[in-house]
Amino acid sequence: MSDSPADLVITGCIALVHDDQERITFEEDATIVVRDGVIESVTGGPTGGPGIEAADHIDARGQVAMPGLINCHTHAPMVTLRGVAEDVQTDEWFNDYVWPIESNLTEEDVELGARLACAEMIRGGVTTFADHYFSMDAVAAVVAEAGIRAHLGEAFFSSQGPAGREKSLQFALDHRGKSGGRITTALAPHAPYTVDGADLAATAELAREHQLPIHIHASENRDQAEVSLERHGVTPIEVLQQTGILDSDVLIAHGTGILDRDLPVLASAKGRVAVATAPRGYLKFGWPTTTPVRALREIGIDVGLATDGAASNNSLDVWESMALTALIQKSTTRDPRWLTSRQALHHATLQSARAVGLGETIGSLAPGRRADIILVDLAGPHTQPVHDVAATLVHSAHSSDVRTTIVDGRVLMRDRELLTIDVAAVVAEMGERMPALLDRSHGRRIQDYNT
Amino acid sequence: MSDSPADLVITGCIALVHDDQERITFEEDATIVVRDGVIESVTGGPTGGPGIEAADHIDARGQVAMPGLINCHTHAPMVTLRGVAEDVQTDEWFNDYVWPIESNLTEEDVELGARLACAEMIRGGVTTFADHYFSMDAVAAVVAEAGIRAHLGEAFFSSQGPAGREKSLQFALDHRGKSGGRITTALAPHAPYTVDGADLAATAELAREHQLPIHIHASENRDQAEVSLERHGVTPIEVLQQTGILDSDVLIAHGTGILDRDLPVLASAKGRVAVATAPRGYLKFGWPTTTPVRALREIGIDVGLATDGAASNNSLDVWESMALTALIQKSTTRDPRWLTSRQALHHATLQSARAVGLGETIGSLAPGRRADIILVDLAGPHTQPVHDVAATLVHSAHSSDVRTTIVDGRVLMRDRELLTIDVAAVVAEMGERMPALLDRSHGRRIQDYNT
């Protein structure tokens, strides 16, 4: 403890904390002290004695303080296309809408989209997002100005030739550790069905050489797994193994097509590999399966929560992903006792933090961790009475109950007011770009979807 | 048109309206005039000319005006038990938690619960709810004071003897048409597994004699259908037919156990029978099926949206039911093209209105209908940009985006502020009741769950 005033003190809250077995408990009437962007202390019970001196004080009575949510896989700038391709099949979604429109995408579109996305996420209690897109310099610039934390990767296809991979590497090297450490980076090959084996192997080599993690879509759905087996005799997960991708730290998006034969492969990469689940889109596309969370947990693989892009998910609402993950896992395993609210919160906190490579940095309210904190108001009629704080958070509260969002000790939203982004200005500018962006008359697309 | 000032005029909104084929369209820059609790006109396009004189004016630019949501099946006072019985199987939920606790229930508990529930629903844009519970006099009193619309039924089991049925009838007769017509009533036998055939037949007879509809749980899940077949050789739906229940107007809650053989039975009651779906709880209990909405629509049966009680659903959020119905129907039919956003809105509006027997009274913004209107703000970053208003409403907006809730022309919530209910006072009073209510040491329960 320093003698100088702290930067921020939060008092009177219910603090979600993890014990040394990673079990979630709630400290009543807690006080959280933040200094230099770091959590200095979390203490439960009436503080008694004199108040703690701090430059800023938040009275959080009636609110839960918890680690900020982490969106483990998204394409933030795609908020621009929210609602553009509705009620269509996966292949139509790619080939008839998203990839033709993305061939019009300018750096300005990406910047505007990223800004709107960060506004949505900060308002929804997301303090970190893992992004996988194009023109990522623009996204990094928005992250710098918005104050959010991000794990960024420049996506590439083999159809771009070696230049795609090289650009992804350059981005990862240029931006890692930027914005005072708020930005971390990854290599971002799109998927085994769009990046060939040689390119994946070269990517794996770069990852090892530069100590970079990899963020990739794989076995997104059952179709992709089956087509891969037919064409190559191996599953997409086995492709990741054969090409050396699984020898690095790797974040796999979706994995709803993960088969039983993939489990030992993933188990052998335990500690390096994590899966991000974004269940809303799987339902919306009518996919036959969801991420096999239970099977992955049984072999010790972390499963982080995600939203995917808003062009398929329609929101960047990780809170909804948390609730849906609990519901869909109960439903698909036909076991209401499994994926309890505390398990859902464990996915949302430590597992998500580890999935984006920040397992020692964020994901829990503990001394020494970065101060990424959200305050959730439980006073609304829809969250009362509170018999079980974990259940209230997962099954009754919504993203709109987040009142305050703090990243690295800086308040980015206070009492629902965004402090770093002007939403109306972004929306107005975006509106002007729309006609050019949405034009599909040219017949081009950036890539074909043909798993 | 009268020459005297209207009671309320809403200007500048996007109005959700139905055409004569019940297709949903959106009128831009619409003006809605309300007089004597009724919608007098809905006109699109710039009004030009002089403004309409009205006692109250709401400038709703940037907001969608749509029919208030209808919760077609709930047990409103059970909000008191929100989060009490988590992560358990259906039989444990009933036998170990809910039915023991409900044996402690006082009229005061029901009143407090109903008041909190009405607060939650009004804040979530629900203007009508169909309630199926005990001590319904208390619920009716809360409906009167809160200003919401309700379709109420006093629940009964055969274990109560004929007195249960008689009380249900008395309630329905005493309260029908009360609160200026905002209250309608139904007979409310609990379910075919708790109300025996003779009792159901007598109920059907009362329904005919007194021209009352019936609101009942039936074939809630697949287990119930299978047990009914084993024990009685008929499905729960066939029981409803054999006992004459299907000869009256009947609202069936859940129906996730409806089998193919039930479809012709239901088809023969088309126009009288509707089903209420509350998909969140089916997922949470890990039930193997959901309401077969597509099969029901194919035979012309209306499916209304519902939440069930908050002890299983954890909220009374019909907005969430709308989104989940779209997602789960796409998922279970494996057809992303089906249950489009417009179809979801049709379920939420006209189908739900018909399900609660108010198909000519509410459910659309049309001249002559009661003025049950909600205003939904689309300015948030999570609902921008708007490429497709229907998709924005169903897949991006949340209940918390409802800014204003109007029932019978009376504003019950304005700019998120509840005008008829003091939530903090209800919560405080409820807290005092909790120890007595939650006591399960007595070993009693109001009924056994044994399908």
Interface residues (C-beta under 8 A of the other chain):
Chain A: V79 T80 L81 R82 G83 V84 E86 D87 V88 Q89 T90 L116 A117 A119 E120 R123 G124 R280 Y282 L283 K284 F285 G286 W287 P288 A310 N314 S315 L316 D317 A326 L327 I328 K330 S331 T333 R334 D335 P336 R337 W338 T340 S341 A379 G380 P381 H382 Q384 P385 V386 H387 D388 A391 T392 H395 S396 H398 S399 S400 D401 I421 V423 A424 V426 V427 M430 G431 M434 L438
Chain B: V79 T80 L81 R82 G83 V84 E86 D87 V88 Q89 T90 L116 A117 A119 E120 R123 G124 R280 Y282 L283 K284 F285 G286 W287 P288 A310 N314 S315 L316 D317 A326 L327 I328 K330 S331 T333 R334 D335 P336 R337 W338 T340 S341 A379 G380 P381 H382 Q384 P385 V386 H387 D388 A391 T392 H395 S396 H398 S399 S400 D401 I421 V423 A424 V426 V427 M430 G431 M434 L438
